[in-house]
């Protein structure tokens, strides 16, 4: 057993010495900024940003080829840290389509009056009695969707609020086509605020 | 000479490491979407595979067999392969930073390419001589490179082809891999 331990230690030591020699002989000046940004990124190499790994994403971030919000696992706090480290303005308004709040809505043909949704509703927004058609009170519904999961007949669903005079807004200025693949070099369009372009 | 040539062709085509022995399928699917990175990956793996099969022969015949510790074979081979991969990474990082960027995470993952360990183990199983081990490793690596580049070329065409929605993307790539494997069966008739 001692022999095998010694052999493995010997091989490992030799390889380590060889590698550190090679590392000293071959010149490679790593950009300190890349190292710093890579340190900020999660380092799980998940590839959700579309790059092969965190190192590549860091390089793209430094060259301003990728948006600061490219990393889903990092979340908004990491995007803020990146904005600070790279000294770039952070723009998180990535969504272009206006989404209105959704309310639960009972489909009268499918509701069997089982009261299961009433028990699940956290805001008591559903009124009804056993074997009677239920109704959602829009003033109380917060659109959480708990009733949708509870309904055995798929008789309740989340429906987007209809446009009316109280919730209509001007649409945002158009951006470059967001469906272009890969999602790079969008920053110029994203970072241009309407005020500055006027 | 003829014997060595036959060995090289035999490992590269007839007993192709990917399509006939089904080793190293991870980079075969993972790095084959672009010809450039497939070529880079294939060349890096060629380097690693050849070097690792030579180094593992040396370790086996000068350390493991004289000291009668054959049970350490897999462990020490993995150690050697990890070292060689790290060496390759250092070389590529210094010589071609662009390629280093392109290969990304797949470069250190050559360590877990089972073709590398598989070839080293097959060498020790067949008790090949040093030259034969080297050629066996090189031939297997050439076969890997060839198949990777062919498959990357096919996938580049497939990306543009009008595939039905059901098969678009990975499914058609897997079907293509199967067809390619069947095509390589044809090489088994080569009179080597």
HADDOCK unambig.tbl for C-alpha pairs under 7 A between the chains (distance, minus, plus):
assign (segid A and resid 4 and name CA) (segid B and resid 69 and name CA) 6.96 0.50 0.50
assign (segid A and resid 8 and name CA) (segid B and resid 76 and name CA) 6.74 0.50 0.50
assign (segid A and resid 15 and name CA) (segid B and resid 83 and name CA) 5.97 0.50 0.50
assign (segid A and resid 19 and name CA) (segid B and resid 87 and name CA) 6.18 0.50 0.50
assign (segid A and resid 23 and name CA) (segid B and resid 90 and name CA) 6.57 0.50 0.50
assign (segid A and resid 26 and name CA) (segid B and resid 94 and name CA) 6.12 0.50 0.50
assign (segid A and resid 27 and name CA) (segid B and resid 94 and name CA) 6.16 0.50 0.50
assign (segid A and resid 28 and name CA) (segid B and resid 94 and name CA) 5.35 0.50 0.50
assign (segid A and resid 52 and name CA) (segid B and resid 104 and name CA) 5.66 0.50 0.50
assign (segid A and resid 52 and name CA) (segid B and resid 105 and name CA) 6.21 0.50 0.50
assign (segid A and resid 53 and name CA) (segid B and resid 104 and name CA) 6.17 0.50 0.50
assign (segid A and resid 53 and name CA) (segid B and resid 105 and name CA) 5.80 0.50 0.50
assign (segid A and resid 56 and name CA) (segid B and resid 101 and name CA) 6.30 0.50 0.50
assign (segid A and resid 56 and name CA) (segid B and resid 104 and name CA) 6.88 0.50 0.50
